[in-house]
Each structure stands twice: as structure tokens, then as C-alpha cells.
Amino acid sequence: MKKRFWLYIFSMIPAIGSLTVINKIEPYVLGMPFVLFWLMLWVVLTSLFLYIVNILDPANEGEDDI
């Protein structure tokens, strides 16, 4: 139960950040406007988080059904 709580909290970070932090165009990160960088960052982080959850999920133990 406690692990799920933290997953919910982490899933809210992009939404809260988009309202408070990234509402700017001027700073550039890696040649991209900050808004575009923020979106690309969360695409990558979401994939990483899903991979970690897949590894930690006890229902995935056993043989793969591929």
C-alpha cells in the first residue's frame, strides 16, 4: 500500500510542475525551450518509472508468456 502511495505522488509531479515551474519560454535547456524539454523529460522518466514498476511487481514473477 505504501509503495502505491509514492507512485501516486510521483505521478502528480509533472502536473504540479507544469502549472508552477515550467510556465516560461525564455530559459533554454539543450537547445530546446524549457516547456519542450519538460515534456520530453517526462516522456523518458515515465518510461523509466514503468520499467521499474514492472520489475518490482510481484505478479510478474515466473515465466514470460511471449
KEDOGU-766801 format. One record per atom (N, C-alpha, C): x, y, z; residue number from 1. Coordinates in pm, 1 decimal, decimal comma, m for minus. Atoms other than C-alpha are relative to their C-alpha. Layout:
<rs>
<<X Y Z> NUM>
...
</rs>
This chain:
<rs>
<<83,7 m120,4 0,0> 1>
<<0,0 0,0 0,0> 1>
<<86,7 124,7 0,0> 1>
<<m84,3 m117,5 m10,7> 2>
<<280,0 238,9 87,2> 2>
<<72,6 28,5 m131,7> 2>
<<m65,7 m19,1 129,2> 3>
<<455,7 180,5 m247,9> 3>
<<m93,4 68,2 m98,1> 3>
<<96,8 m62,4 90,7> 4>
<<139,3 272,1 m435,1> 4>
<<m17,6 147,6 31,3> 4>
<<14,3 m140,1 m38,7> 5>
<<108,1 594,1 m238,8> 5>
<<109,8 84,1 m63,6> 5>
<<m110,9 m75,7 57,9> 6>
<<452,3 706,6 m354,6> 6>
<<m8,3 5,1 m151,6> 6>
<<18,6 m4,4 144,5> 7>
<<374,4 611,7 m712,7> 7>
<<m102,4 106,0 m39,1> 7>
<<99,7 m103,2 26,4> 8>
<<67,6 834,6 m698,4> 8>
<<60,1 139,3 16,7> 8>
<<m64,6 m129,6 m22,6> 9>
<<274,4 1120,0 m556,4> 9>
<<93,1 34,2 m115,3> 9>
<<m91,9 m25,0 111,3> 10>
<<539,6 1081,2 m826,8> 10>
<<m75,0 30,2 m129,4> 10>
<<75,6 m25,1 121,7> 11>
<<271,8 1078,3 m1095,8> 11>
<<m60,6 140,4 m3,3> 11>
<<54,1 m135,7 m4,8> 12>
<<147,6 1419,0 m979,4> 12>
<<105,3 107,5 m24,9> 12>
<<m107,3 m98,6 15,6> 13>
<<486,3 1591,0 m1011,6> 13>
<<m6,9 73,5 m133,8> 13>
<<5,0 m74,2 126,0> 14>
<<456,5 1670,5 m1385,4> 14>
<<m116,2 98,9 m6,5> 14>
<<115,7 m89,4 5,3> 15>
<<109,5 1818,9 m1343,8> 15>
<<21,1 123,0 87,0> 15>
<<m24,9 m112,7 m89,2> 16>
<<205,8 2034,6 m1047,6> 16>
<<110,5 88,4 m56,0> 16>
<<m110,7 m75,4 56,5> 17>
<<531,0 2137,7 m1212,3> 17>
<<m40,7 79,0 m122,6> 17>
<<40,3 m71,6 120,3> 18>
<<360,0 2232,0 m1535,0> 18>
<<m78,2 126,2 33,6> 18>
<<75,5 m118,6 m38,5> 19>
<<139,6 2477,3 m1350,6> 19>
<<86,4 105,4 68,3> 19>
<<m75,8 m95,2 m81,4> 20>
<<405,6 2635,3 m1133,7> 20>
<<139,0 29,5 m53,0> 20>
<<m141,3 m15,4 33,1> 21>
<<754,7 2582,0 m1271,6> 21>
<<23,5 31,2 m146,3> 21>
<<m37,9 m9,3 140,2> 22>
<<752,8 2550,0 m1647,6> 22>
<<m79,4 101,1 m79,8> 22>
<<79,8 m99,2 70,9> 23>
<<521,1 2834,5 m1735,3> 23>
<<89,4 113,7 m49,5> 23>
<<m96,5 m97,5 51,1> 24>
<<815,8 3009,1 m1904,8> 24>
<<48,6 m46,8 m136,1> 24>
<<m53,8 34,7 130,7> 25>
<<955,0 3020,2 m2257,0> 25>
<<148,3 30,9 m6,9> 25>
<<m134,8 m52,9 17,6> 26>
<<1281,6 3204,7 m2212,6> 26>
<<115,2 m95,4 31,1> 26>
<<m117,9 85,0 m20,7> 27>
<<1518,0 2953,7 m2049,8> 27>
<<3,7 m113,5 m101,5> 27>
<<m19,6 109,0 94,7> 28>
<<1660,6 2705,5 m2299,4> 28>
<<86,7 m107,0 64,9> 28>
<<m75,3 113,2 m52,3> 29>
<<1783,4 2360,9 m2199,6> 29>
<<28,7 m92,6 m117,8> 29>
<<m42,4 84,5 111,1> 30>
<<1981,1 2156,7 m2452,8> 30>
<<m53,8 51,1 m133,5> 30>
<<44,6 m61,5 124,2> 31>
<<1873,4 2399,2 m2724,5> 31>
<<m150,7 1,5 m19,5> 31>
<<145,7 3,9 9,6> 32>
<<1502,5 2348,0 m2655,5> 32>
<<m59,9 99,3 97,9> 32>
<<70,8 m79,1 m100,9> 33>
<<1258,0 2584,8 m2490,6> 33>
<<m32,1 m88,9 120,1> 33>
<<15,6 78,3 m122,8> 34>
<<1202,2 2476,9 m2131,5> 34>
<<m126,4 m84,6 m1,2> 34>
<<125,3 76,5 4,0> 35>
<<843,3 2366,2 m2196,2> 35>
<<19,5 m129,5 m78,6> 35>
<<m25,1 119,5 79,5> 36>
<<954,6 2124,5 m2469,0> 36>
<<93,2 m95,8 72,8> 36>
<<m90,7 84,0 m79,1> 37>
<<1241,5 1999,0 m2253,3> 37>
<<m75,3 m71,6 111,3> 37>
<<77,9 58,8 m109,3> 38>
<<999,5 1938,8 m1963,6> 38>
<<m84,8 m116,3 m51,5> 38>
<<83,1 106,0 55,2> 39>
<<765,9 1733,5 m2183,6> 39>
<<84,1 m120,9 m40,6> 39>
<<m86,9 109,9 42,7> 40>
<<1048,9 1526,5 m2332,4> 40>
<<60,4 m71,9 120,9> 40>
<<m53,5 60,1 m121,7> 41>
<<1197,4 1469,9 m1987,5> 41>
<<m100,9 m96,0 61,9> 41>
<<98,9 85,1 m63,0> 42>
<<870,3 1329,1 m1856,4> 42>
<<m40,6 m118,1 m87,1> 42>
<<21,4 117,8 84,8> 43>
<<825,6 1102,5 m2157,6> 43>
<<103,1 m106,7 35,5> 43>
<<m107,6 93,3 m34,4> 44>
<<1161,4 944,7 m2075,2> 44>
<<m16,5 m51,9 142,9> 44>
<<14,7 42,1 m139,9> 45>
<<1102,1 939,0 m1697,6> 45>
<<m119,6 m92,7 20,1> 45>
<<116,5 87,5 m11,8> 46>
<<756,9 783,5 m1737,0> 46>
<<34,6 m140,7 m47,2> 46>
<<m42,7 131,5 48,0> 47>
<<907,7 502,0 m1941,2> 47>
<<89,1 m68,9 102,9> 47>
<<m88,2 55,2 m102,4> 48>
<<1175,0 453,3 m1677,1> 48>
<<m78,3 m46,3 122,4> 48>
<<81,2 37,7 m115,8> 49>
<<920,7 450,2 m1393,7> 49>
<<m82,1 m125,4 m29,1> 49>
<<77,8 118,5 34,4> 50>
<<703,9 196,3 m1576,6> 50>
<<87,5 m124,8 m4,5> 50>
<<m93,5 113,0 1,1> 51>
<<1006,7 m27,6 m1629,2> 51>
<<32,2 m45,1 143,1> 51>
<<m30,7 32,8 m139,8> 52>
<<1093,3 m9,9 m1257,9> 52>
<<m119,7 m67,2 67,5> 52>
<<119,4 60,6 m58,7> 53>
<<735,1 m85,8 m1155,5> 53>
<<m19,6 m141,0 m53,5> 53>
<<11,9 133,0 58,7> 54>
<<731,8 m380,1 m1394,4> 54>
<<96,0 m98,0 65,9> 54>
<<m97,9 86,3 m66,6> 55>
<<1045,2 m519,6 m1231,3> 55>
<<m43,0 m30,1 143,6> 55>
<<35,7 17,0 m140,6> 56>
<<914,5 m466,9 m877,1> 56>
<<m134,9 m68,8 22,3> 56>
<<133,4 58,0 m14,2> 57>
<<565,7 m605,1 m943,3> 57>
<<10,1 m149,7 26,3> 57>
<<m10,9 143,4 m30,8> 58>
<<534,0 m945,0 m772,6> 58>
<<m82,3 m87,2 m94,1> 58>
<<81,0 79,6 92,5> 59>
<<273,8 m1056,6 m1029,0> 59>
<<79,2 m39,9 m124,2> 59>
<<m79,1 30,0 118,7> 60>
<<546,3 m1064,5 m1295,9> 60>
<<102,3 m110,3 22,1> 60>
<<m94,3 107,8 m25,8> 61>
<<744,1 m1343,4 m1131,7> 61>
<<m46,6 m125,7 m72,9> 61>
<<32,8 121,5 72,6> 62>
<<758,6 m1667,3 m1322,4> 62>
<<47,6 11,7 m144,0> 62>
<<m41,7 2,3 140,1> 63>
<<795,0 m1744,2 m1689,6> 63>
<<m71,6 107,5 m79,8> 63>
<<60,7 m98,0 90,9> 64>
<<731,3 m1492,2 m1964,8> 64>
<<m91,9 m72,5 m98,0> 64>
<<96,1 56,5 94,9> 65>
<<434,5 m1558,3 m2191,5> 65>
<<15,3 67,8 m135,8> 65>
<<m23,5 m65,8 130,3> 66>
<<589,3 m1437,0 m2515,0> 66>
<<m12,0 m100,6 m110,8> 66>
</rs>
